[in-house]
Amino acid sequence: MKTPIKPSPIQSPVKPHIKSRSTRFVGLACCLILLACGCSPDAASDNATENPGVLTPVRIQAATAELVTLRPTLDLVGRIVAIPERTAVISPQIAGWVLKLNVVEGQTVRAGEPLVELDSRSVRTAMKRASAVVAEKAAAVSRLQRGYLPQEIAGARQDADKAAATVDGLRNELIALKDLLDRREISAVLYETKAKALTSAEAAGASAEERVKLLKAGTRPEMIDESQGLLDAAKADLEQAQLNLEWCSITSPIDGVVVQLLARRGQFFDRAVPLATVMDLSEVFVQLRIPSRDFGKVRKGAAVEIRLASLPGRILRGQVTRISGQADPLTGNVVVFASVKNESGVLRPGLSCQAHVWLPAIADVLAVPLEAVGDHSGSPVVTVIRDGKAREVEVETGSETSELVEILKGLSPGDTVATEGGYGLPDGCPVTIVASPQAAADKEF
């Protein structure tokens, strides 16, 4: 009997393993053909002809169950999505009419580059008005801080003297009218009219005197503060007008690609209504849904290999960077995100991909080649070879890689198991272990 072929533990598989029962069905079909040729008294061979009733050994390929370091993986279908922090949804900060579009969808832009221009004529008019108000308020503050000129004080003195002269004239006239009133030469109405005129003149004179005192005392601090406050408010209005003018040119806040442009020339946009979306696609997320049974095995930093149908033979590598805080209540799946560099720009949000997620390595586990495990009524089984005869054994499997499967129960280290041609053989069927064509070619080479 030839020495059984020992499988080599796979440390870094090139292709992702996608589990399928089709290969096992093919193996079952081969076994049925072998059964037709072997383990039968009627087998068409010289030995069967010369020795009727002797079972013809079935030719199989085999491997040995060994303790290895298993590097399991998850093979999933993922979806490319943009990283939220690298996505900018751009809205106008003031309402206005779209005057000009500077970009198109799919165009690469830099931070600060103008995307859309709004009509700024009304904003420019408001800015001119605000500038004029600032100039007016600044002049008032300057005058108050400078104080009153001697000419202004002299003018106020003259106004006070004139008011005093008017009072004296009216007082003398009223004295003369008093004598006439006593002799009943004038009416009482005329006298009262002159008396009221005198009272008004005296009030005007007092006001003129107070003005002279105020001018001589200089500007009060509270008047200067009030005027300065009005100037500050005017300056704030001017700054807002200048800011509105800047906002008429809507720019990109990040480097990226314009993935959506909703604005059209002549269209009116209110403030805070999205008109464009820019994404930085130098790095993207691959969104994966991890089954609940495997969620506990996934860790941040786990290596991920990405393959796209549009890039045959090319592998993009990344790592798990985010894990959702809750599971899907309907499926129990947990969403994780793997970050992948997109230096060539071939990854675009919305694309589907195949993801190969590496799980933590498991040391000293008993493993056999994946093709050694079959299915019998829903239970995993392997065909064990002892003393040249086949025997089907039910096993309990654990983690898998693209080539190896962990055996938790049913086998011991050193057991020889059939990898091809042994599935479905009757217990005690004699077998002959042959080398695989690939192994034989490697040996000849």
Beta strands, then each sheet from edge to edge (+ up, - down):
strand 1: 58-64
strand 2: 66-70
strand 3: 73-81
strand 4: 87-90
strand 5: 96-101
strand 6: 108-109
strand 7: 114-118
strand 8: 249-251
strand 9: 256-261
strand 10: 268-269
strand 11: 276-279
strand 12: 283-290
strand 13: 303-307
strand 14: 316-327
strand 15: 334-341
strand 16: 352-358
strand 17: 362-369
strand 18: 373-376
strand 19: 379-386
strand 20: 389-394
strand 21: 396-400
strand 22: 404-409
strand 23: 416-420
strand 24: 431-433
sheet 1: 18+ 19- 23+ 1- 24-
sheet 2: 2+ 17- 22+ 21-
sheet 3: 3+ 12- 15+ 14- 13+ 16- 3+
sheet 4: 4+ 11- 9+ 6-
sheet 5: 8+ 7- 5+ 10-
sheet 6: 18+ 19- 20+
end
